[in-house]
Amino acid sequence: MAEVENKQIIFKGYIEGNPRETDMEFKVGKKMKMEAPKGSGSLLVKNLYLSCDPYMRGRMRNFHGSYIPPFVPGSVIEGFGVSKVLDSDSPKFKPGDIISGFTCWEEYTLIHKTDQLRKIVADDIPLSYHIGLLGMPGFTAYVGFYEVCKPKKGDCVFVSAASGAVGQLVGQLAKLHGCYVVGSAGTNQKVELLKNKLGFDEAFNYKEEADFDAALKRYFTNGIDIYFDNVGGSMLDAVLLNMKNHGKIAVCGMVSQQSLSQPQGIHNLFNLVIKSITMKGFLQSDYLHLFPNFLEDVVRFYKQGKIIYLEDVNEGLESGPVAFAGLFSGRNVGKQVISVARD
Amino acid sequence: MAEVENKQIIFKGYIEGNPRETDMEFKVGKKMKMEAPKGSGSLLVKNLYLSCDPYMRGRMRNFHGSYIPPFVPGSVIEGFGVSKVLDSDSPKFKPGDIISGFTCWEEYTLIHKTDQLRKIVADDIPLSYHIGLLGMPGFTAYVGFYEVCKPKKGDCVFVSAASGAVGQLVGQLAKLHGCYVVGSAGTNQKVELLKNKLGFDEAFNYKEEADFDAALKRYFTNGIDIYFDNVGGSMLDAVLLNMKNHGKIAVCGMVSQQSLSQPQGIHNLFNLVIKSITMKGFLQSDYLHLFPNFLEDVVRFYKQGKIIYLEDVNEGLESGPVAFAGLFSGRNVGKQVISVARD
């Protein structure tokens, strides 16, 4: 039986602040048998695309109170990916199938938990989109916008980290819904993309704003109905001052909060009371019954040319650490993907 | 026509921190004609009971972004009251009627806005309860608990400022709903009342707790489903650490936040994301369609002996400033009322 070398990205040990390239290590792992052992129910896959997602920072911390356990120091990093089945001991999959779901940051993975894996039906949509537009980030945008924000036509919507994997879809869905949409991002290039490619009504570079409150007042003269929050911190604090009565805040992420042990203070929560604001944290995994509707709607929008999706693809498994660390400095433009193999 | 002296409590000028007795002034106002002028649609009333409510602090600040405008310096303080109609130019009310609604802190008031006034039907419920149990605070507890928290039997409920005008009813409604209920208060006397008179399962004196997180863990080994927040600040921060997944926080007040310009920072909002928590500010005025249901339910519970209501009654209009300032140091035990006249 064929045995092959398996290149891997290893999680070195728990961190406190933001992930750095040096918190991960590229190495050649043990030789691996190219089979899914009989009776194991597992799949042997070749990983094609791996997903860099901000939530993974939480798994690098020694914190066990979250919805997903921390990584194990010295082990291969886990994450979403698009993979090709090489051998299958599961009746649901056969060699040659392309799947998306949880895999590991390595060339070949033996996947034991197969219930959440999804078979990808070949069409003209790029395979990597199944960890972005049609994967967890896209689904997060979809349920966050429609289910958590419950938008109405004409609503004034603000999206932070607006060119990111989630934000770019939120903004486009909001435009399709008839909303006025403003996004913030961290470079002028991203601001241009938001306005000229992604169809946002307005966008601004938060790094060039000394006063977030003043920046928001410039774009929302009558206040904000919906804030899709990907960052937390001082932007959230400024947004609270600019919400309309009965406004809604979907709290999707707090990527600006580098430290779990000393997060920044939010000072303007009294606005929740005086303006009857609802602020709701959510996890896409609570809405999985809507996944088929999501796929149907977003695939249709995409095929009709009503939405586009920006990706930032790093070539080669070795580029994983630098790509992942870059998420937290805003290096990526659009959804960050690692391309491991083309087929 | 009879003209009488009219004693009044005057709002002296805008404040920053908590109200002090000296921010208000007792004086004898202009002589007043004992009539509701023809064609004015107004009512002349004699005020019997006046309500001291924490939201009134907001009206003492020079801040115009709230749901209710600030008081006018030099003018009589406005608030909820129970009053007797002496003369009426409105077809809806006649002399002798007892009403509850917005009036002023004085002996006699000419009320021009009569739409929100409610006629009280005489029964064996104390008149003053119409600004407490059966008034705005009681209604706030009712809609906050049932509509905002949407409780289930068996839920673990925490109430801060639990012996106050709102909190004491929230806790009793939660017990009637089959919940486990813990309250916090600021004196050992209040803690005793919560446990022995109001039927809370547990209660603690927050002033004797060095570590709110540890205190909450003592009473909620498996976490909190519902937090009815009357105080904000560091208690809210500790609660966020102890919420269960999909928990709900009804933000009713932030009485601990003395300063609007420098409110305390809340550091643990990342829990909203990792636990899918909903945090909702609300105003009772958004739910007025439920007022008849509220009255029916709460009057029934009261008459059945299933709930009680604690009041702290100060005698005489002159006692208004001291009674109101006392709300913010926790001097009051139960709903703070000023008794101006018995009939």
Boltz contact constraints between the chains, C-beta under 6 A:
constraints:
  - contact:
      token1: [A, 66]
      token2: [B, 274]
      max_distance: 6.0
  - contact:
      token1: [A, 67]
      token2: [B, 274]
      max_distance: 6.0
  - contact:
      token1: [A, 251]
      token2: [B, 272]
      max_distance: 6.0
  - contact:
      token1: [A, 251]
      token2: [B, 273]
      max_distance: 6.0
  - contact:
      token1: [A, 254]
      token2: [B, 270]
      max_distance: 6.0
  - contact:
      token1: [A, 263]
      token2: [B, 267]
      max_distance: 6.0
  - contact:
      token1: [A, 265]
      token2: [B, 265]
      max_distance: 6.0
  - contact:
      token1: [A, 265]
      token2: [B, 267]
      max_distance: 6.0
  - contact:
      token1: [A, 266]
      token2: [B, 266]
      max_distance: 6.0
  - contact:
      token1: [A, 266]
      token2: [B, 269]
      max_distance: 6.0
  - contact:
      token1: [A, 267]
      token2: [B, 263]
      max_distance: 6.0
  - contact:
      token1: [A, 267]
      token2: [B, 265]
      max_distance: 6.0
  - contact:
      token1: [A, 269]
      token2: [B, 266]
      max_distance: 6.0
  - contact:
      token1: [A, 270]
      token2: [B, 254]
      max_distance: 6.0
  - contact:
      token1: [A, 272]
      token2: [B, 251]
      max_distance: 6.0
  - contact:
      token1: [A, 272]
      token2: [B, 281]
      max_distance: 6.0
  - contact:
      token1: [A, 273]
      token2: [B, 251]
      max_distance: 6.0
  - contact:
      token1: [A, 273]
      token2: [B, 281]
      max_distance: 6.0
  - contact:
      token1: [A, 274]
      token2: [B, 66]
      max_distance: 6.0
  - contact:
      token1: [A, 274]
      token2: [B, 67]
      max_distance: 6.0
  - contact:
      token1: [A, 276]
      token2: [B, 281]
      max_distance: 6.0
  - contact:
      token1: [A, 276]
      token2: [B, 282]
      max_distance: 6.0
  - contact:
      token1: [A, 276]
      token2: [B, 283]
      max_distance: 6.0
  - contact:
      token1: [A, 276]
      token2: [B, 286]
      max_distance: 6.0
  - contact:
      token1: [A, 277]
      token2: [B, 281]
      max_distance: 6.0
  - contact:
      token1: [A, 278]
      token2: [B, 280]
      max_distance: 6.0
  - contact:
      token1: [A, 279]
      token2: [B, 279]
      max_distance: 6.0
  - contact:
      token1: [A, 280]
      token2: [B, 278]
      max_distance: 6.0
  - contact:
      token1: [A, 281]
      token2: [B, 272]
      max_distance: 6.0
  - contact:
      token1: [A, 281]
      token2: [B, 273]
      max_distance: 6.0
  - contact:
      token1: [A, 281]
      token2: [B, 276]
      max_distance: 6.0
  - contact:
      token1: [A, 281]
      token2: [B, 277]
      max_distance: 6.0
  - contact:
      token1: [A, 282]
      token2: [B, 276]
      max_distance: 6.0
  - contact:
      token1: [A, 283]
      token2: [B, 276]
      max_distance: 6.0
  - contact:
      token1: [A, 286]
      token2: [B, 276]
      max_distance: 6.0
